[in-house]
Amino acid sequence: MVTIPDRLPFIQSIRPSWYQYKVAELAMLRLDVVHPEISGNKWYKLKENVRHCLANNYNSILTFGGAYSNHLAATAACAEYFNLNSIGIVKGKYVSENLTPTLLKCRSLGMQLEFVSNEEYRKKADELYFKELKEKYNNPFVIPEGGSNDLGRQGAASIVGYIPSGYTHVALSVGTGTTLVGIVNNIQGGIKVLGYAPMKGGGYLNDELSGLISSGINYRIVSSAQTAGFGKWNDELISFMNDFYMSNNIPLDVVYTAKMMYFLKEQLEDGMFSGSDKILCIHTGGLQGNNSVAHKLVY
Ligand SMILES: *Cc1c(COP(=O)(O)O)cnc(C)c1O
């Protein structure tokens, strides 16, 4: 069995004062608590990949990510936990002196980091490039950027097991959309799934993902970029995160979940939901990404 024996996810109510009775219920599924390092949706996307590696006697995993990537950090921790070697193909020519906290963490967990030019990194989804890398690094199991493969979607599907019936909407942040697809294809009972993309024009994912989604399912992706784009933040977002923590005791991450909740609050205030709606937001983790703003946060 491939299990992380830490904590199980749980559902935590958001204080009614926060959503001012605009909907019947608002709660958060805390996937961020499953493991301090293999956190949130990343564990669910990795677990079937790891199971596959162990069953097929792979001794290493190779994957891709940027210098702040939650997926890279989670893969490094997961590989270490299951005694697999890991290789991270990192976008950008970083050197020891300018490694980000994420990359330092990956390295300390035993991940071999390989820095490639932005140009080479663009080949990250290219089958021929995968083949080259497999030869170069002694036949690792290759997981695409963001864990966005069938095994990733299968693992993400198991998140549905933590979503009780009775909710009208499930809200979650999207990057590659792997988690969203896994959930959308498995959710029952007419629950609508709302994806919040933390970059401008995140709606492009609607086209990219539509081929992976079973027809007739009710989902929609909106852009929740509150500032210029992916990974960007401003003081308003930071104070929103601090307020949210103080009123709900839930730490949000600056890249994904804070933008989702900020945008959701605007939607609530704009009357986008009906008073009988019950919304379950998914906390997809990613708190390691707060390292770069730690000095501004009260948590
Ligand atoms: C990676 C990540 C996402 C995006 O997940 P996808 O499956 O790629 O859509 C969302 N939230 C957090 C906190 C993440 O770290």
The ligand as an SDF file (V2000), in Angstrom:
LIG
                    3D

 15 15  0  0  0  0  0  0  0  0999 V2000
   -0.0440   22.6910   -7.8450 C   0  0  0  0  0  0  0  0  0  0  0  0
   -1.1360   23.4030   -7.1440 C   0  0  0  0  0  0  0  0  0  0  0  0
   -2.3830   23.6190   -7.7460 C   0  0  0  0  0  0  0  0  0  0  0  0
   -2.6690   23.2470   -9.1720 C   0  0  0  0  0  0  0  0  0  0  0  0
   -2.9260   21.8800   -9.3340 O   0  0  0  0  0  0  0  0  0  0  0  0
   -3.1980   21.2790  -10.7900 P   0  0  0  0  0  0  0  0  0  0  0  0
   -3.5370   19.8760  -10.5370 O   0  0  0  0  0  0  0  0  0  0  0  0
   -1.9110   21.4190  -11.5590 O   0  0  0  0  0  0  0  0  0  0  0  0
   -4.2740   22.0670  -11.4190 O   0  0  0  0  0  0  0  0  0  0  0  0
   -3.3670   24.2280   -6.9940 C   0  0  0  0  0  0  0  0  0  0  0  0
   -3.1340   24.6260   -5.7280 N   0  0  0  0  0  0  0  0  0  0  0  0
   -1.9410   24.4600   -5.1300 C   0  0  0  0  0  0  0  0  0  0  0  0
   -1.7620   24.9630   -3.7600 C   0  0  0  0  0  0  0  0  0  0  0  0
   -0.9050   23.8410   -5.8140 C   0  0  0  0  0  0  0  0  0  0  0  0
    0.2830   23.6910   -5.2100 O   0  0  0  0  0  0  0  0  0  0  0  0
  1  2  1  0
  2  3  1  0
  2 14  2  0
  3  4  1  0
  3 10  2  0
  4  5  1  0
  5  6  1  0
  6  7  2  0
  6  8  1  0
  6  9  1  0
 10 11  1  0
 11 12  2  0
 12 13  1  0
 12 14  1  0
 14 15  1  0
M  END
$$$$
